[in-house]
Amino acid sequence: MFAAERRQVILELVRSNGAVSLRELARIVKTSEVTVRRDLRQLEAEGMLARRHGGAVANDRTAYEPSYNEKTGVASDEKAAIADLAAELVSPGDAIVIGAGTTTLALAKRLARLSELTVVTNSLLAAQAFARSPGVEVMVTGGLLRGSIHALVGSAAENSVATLRVRRAFLSGNGLTAARGMSTPNSAVAAIDRALAATASEVVALMDNTKVGIDTMVQTVPASSISHVVTDAAANPEELAALRSSGVTVHIAQ
């Protein structure tokens, strides 16, 4: 991982979670605590965060929601592998939900080649991925545009899916823990994710290693309501073991 990408991952983790320990940051970005300490010093000099003994805290932005552009370059190889593995959970003829996010967008691009599929989504980018797929019927929710993540939110979005039933909902987010499930910093995003999850017989969480073990401000889907987690090999093993113990099927993308 290049220094610029590593610092972007560190910054997103600190902003999303409010505070992260030096040890946890080093584990996630797969480098030494000495290197992470140097990265934190640089990010603090740029005014992006504040260092504290044993870690770093956000600059009064504990509810910070990274934009789509900020998330695009983070763990991109891992997200691609997760999308490849998650695509195996979809069969021609299925009706599914695809939520907003960079990993779910990667999944949408892989499913665009299916000959028969029905997709419900609040992601404008996911809908666009199917624009040239004659075999895919796409239902886009109504709602208010949240430009930072290219997605529709609000009561109109939630109401538009209230009467639907699909096989699986593929959702992402900013954090996943065995204790609290999936979470996000924004209440409007959390609300539409809950509504999308409620349409599905099974919820599939697509979470790269930078999100596993992270708990952000607003819970979206509790662990008890998650059927599958698709992640990568660098994800926190203790957290994955706890998820398995709660009955979640964990898929590891290589």
C-alpha positions in Angstrom: 0.0 0.0 0.0 1.4 3.4 -1.0 1.8 6.1 1.6 -1.0 8.3 0.1 -3.4 5.4 0.0 -2.4 4.3 3.5 -3.0 7.8 4.9 -6.4 8.0 3.2 -7.4 4.7 4.9 -6.2 6.0 8.2 -8.1 9.3 7.8 -11.3 7.6 6.8 -11.1 5.2 9.8 -10.5 8.0 12.3 -13.2 10.2 10.8 -15.8 7.5 10.7 -15.1 6.1 14.1 -14.1 9.3 16.0 -11.0 7.7 17.5 -8.8 4.7 16.6 -5.9 3.3 18.5 -2.4 3.2 17.0 -2.3 -0.6 17.3 -5.6 -1.0 15.4 -4.5 1.3 12.6 -1.3 -0.5 12.2 -3.2 -3.8 12.0 -5.6 -2.6 9.4 -3.1 -0.9 7.1 -0.6 -3.8 7.6 2.4 -1.8 8.6 4.4 -0.9 11.8 3.2 1.4 14.5 6.3 3.5 13.8 5.1 4.1 10.2 1.5 4.8 11.3 2.8 7.3 13.9 4.6 9.1 11.1 1.5 9.1 9.0 -0.5 10.5 11.9 2.1 13.2 12.4 1.7 14.2 8.7 -2.1 14.2 8.8 -2.1 16.3 12.0 0.2 18.8 10.4 -2.3 19.1 7.5 -5.1 19.7 10.0 -6.9 16.5 9.1 -7.0 14.9 12.6 -5.5 15.2 16.1 -3.0 12.8 17.6 -3.6 11.5 21.1 -1.5 9.1 23.2 -1.9 5.7 21.7 -3.8 6.8 18.6 -5.7 9.6 16.9 -9.1 11.3 17.1 -11.2 13.2 14.5 -11.3 17.0 14.6 -14.7 17.2 16.2 -16.2 15.1 13.4 -17.2 11.9 15.1 -20.2 11.7 12.8 -18.2 12.3 9.6 -19.4 10.5 6.5 -16.7 9.9 3.9 -17.8 10.8 0.4 -17.9 8.4 -2.5 -14.8 9.9 -4.0 -12.9 9.5 -0.7 -13.9 5.8 -0.4 -13.1 4.9 -4.1 -9.4 4.5 -3.6 -9.5 2.7 -0.3 -9.0 -1.1 -0.4 -9.9 -1.2 -4.1 -8.4 -4.6 -4.7 -10.2 -6.1 -1.7 -13.5 -4.6 -2.8 -13.1 -6.1 -6.3 -12.4 -9.6 -4.7 -15.4 -9.2 -2.4 -17.7 -8.2 -5.3 -16.5 -11.3 -7.3 -17.3 -13.6 -4.4 -20.7 -11.9 -3.6 -21.7 -12.3 -7.2 -21.8 -16.1 -6.6 -24.7 -15.5 -4.2 -26.9 -14.3 -7.1 -28.6 -16.5 -9.7 -30.4 -15.6 -12.9 -34.0 -14.8 -12.1 -33.4 -13.5 -8.6 -34.9 -10.3 -7.2 -32.3 -8.5 -5.1 -31.5 -5.2 -3.4 -28.2 -3.4 -4.0 -27.5 -0.5 -1.6 -25.2 2.4 -2.0 -21.4 2.2 -1.7 -18.2 1.5 -3.6 -18.2 -2.3 -2.9 -21.9 -2.7 -3.9 -21.2 -0.7 -7.1 -18.5 -3.2 -7.9 -21.0 -6.0 -7.4 -23.5 -4.2 -9.7 -21.0 -4.1 -12.5 -20.4 -7.8 -12.2 -24.1 -8.6 -12.2 -24.8 -6.4 -15.3 -24.0 -9.4 -17.5 -26.7 -11.6 -16.1 -29.5 -12.6 -18.6 -32.3 -12.2 -16.1 -32.4 -10.2 -12.9 -34.5 -7.8 -10.9 -32.7 -5.1 -8.9 -34.0 -2.6 -6.4 -31.5 0.1 -5.5 -31.2 3.6 -4.1 -27.8 4.0 -5.7 -27.7 6.1 -8.8 -24.3 4.6 -9.7 -25.6 1.1 -9.3 -28.6 1.9 -11.5 -26.3 3.3 -14.1 -24.2 0.2 -14.1 -27.2 -1.7 -15.5 -28.2 0.8 -18.1 -27.0 -1.4 -21.0 -28.2 -4.7 -19.5 -31.4 -5.7 -21.3 -31.9 -8.7 -19.1 -31.9 -6.7 -15.9 -35.0 -4.8 -14.6 -34.0 -2.0 -12.3 -36.3 -0.3 -9.8 -34.8 3.0 -8.4 -36.3 4.3 -5.2 -37.6 7.8 -4.9 -36.2 10.2 -2.3 -33.8 13.0 -1.8 -30.4 13.0 -3.4 -27.5 12.7 -1.1 -24.9 13.9 -3.5 -21.8 12.9 -1.5 -22.6 9.2 -1.9 -24.7 9.4 -5.1 -27.7 7.8 -3.4 -31.4 8.5 -2.6 -32.5 8.8 1.0 -35.5 10.1 3.0 -39.1 9.0 3.7 -40.0 8.8 0.0 -37.1 6.3 -0.5 -38.1 4.3 2.5 -41.8 4.2 1.5 -41.1 3.2 -2.0 -39.7 -0.2 -0.9 -42.1 -0.9 2.0 -44.2 -3.4 0.1 -41.4 -5.2 -1.7 -40.0 -8.6 -1.0 -36.7 -9.8 -2.5 -34.4 -12.8 -2.0 -31.3 -11.0 -0.8 -30.2 -7.4 0.1 -26.5 -6.6 -0.6 -25.6 -3.7 1.7 -22.4 -2.0 2.7 -21.7 0.7 5.3 -19.0 2.3 7.4 -18.6 -0.3 10.1 -19.4 -3.9 11.2 -19.0 -5.5 14.6 -20.4 -8.7 16.1 -21.9 -6.7 19.0 -23.7 -4.1 17.0 -23.9 -5.2 13.4 -23.6 -2.7 10.5 -23.4 1.0 11.1 -23.0 4.4 9.4 -22.4 7.9 10.5 -25.6 9.4 9.0 -29.1 8.8 10.2 -30.8 9.2 6.8 -28.5 6.7 5.2 -29.1 4.3 8.1 -32.9 4.6 7.7 -32.9 3.7 4.0 -30.5 0.9 4.6 -32.8 -0.5 7.3 -35.8 -0.2 4.9 -33.8 -2.0 2.1 -32.8 -4.7 4.6 -36.4 -5.2 5.6 -37.4 -6.2 2.1 -35.0 -9.2 2.0 -35.2 -12.8 3.2 -31.4 -12.5 3.7 -29.1 -9.6 4.3 -25.6 -9.8 2.9 -23.0 -7.4 4.3 -20.2 -6.5 1.9 -17.4 -5.2 4.2 -13.7 -4.9 3.4 -11.2 -5.2 6.2 -11.0 -1.5 7.0 -14.6 -1.7 8.2 -14.7 -4.9 10.2 -14.3 -4.2 13.9 -15.3 -0.5 13.4 -18.5 0.9 15.0 -19.9 4.2 13.8 -22.6 6.4 15.0 -25.9 4.9 13.8 -26.8 1.2 13.7 -28.3 0.1 10.4 -28.7 -3.7 10.6 -28.0 -5.7 13.8 -25.8 -8.8 13.6 -28.8 -11.0 14.4 -30.4 -9.8 11.1 -27.3 -10.5 8.9 -27.2 -13.8 7.1 -23.9 -13.4 5.2 -20.8 -11.3 5.5 -18.4 -11.1 2.5 -15.0 -9.7 3.4 -11.4 -10.2 2.7 -8.6 -12.1 4.3 -7.2 -9.2 6.2 -10.4 -8.6 8.2 -10.2 -8.8 12.0 -10.2 -12.6 12.8 -11.7 -12.2 16.3 -14.6 -10.1 15.0 -15.2 -12.7 12.3 -15.2 -15.5 14.8 -17.7 -13.7 16.9 -19.9 -13.2 13.9 -19.8 -16.9 13.1 -20.7 -17.7 16.6 -23.8 -15.6 16.3 -24.9 -17.6 13.2 -23.6 -15.4 10.4 -22.0 -17.2 7.4 -18.7 -15.5 6.7 -17.2 -15.7 3.2 -13.5 -14.7 2.7 -12.5 -13.3 -0.6 -8.9 -14.1 -1.6 
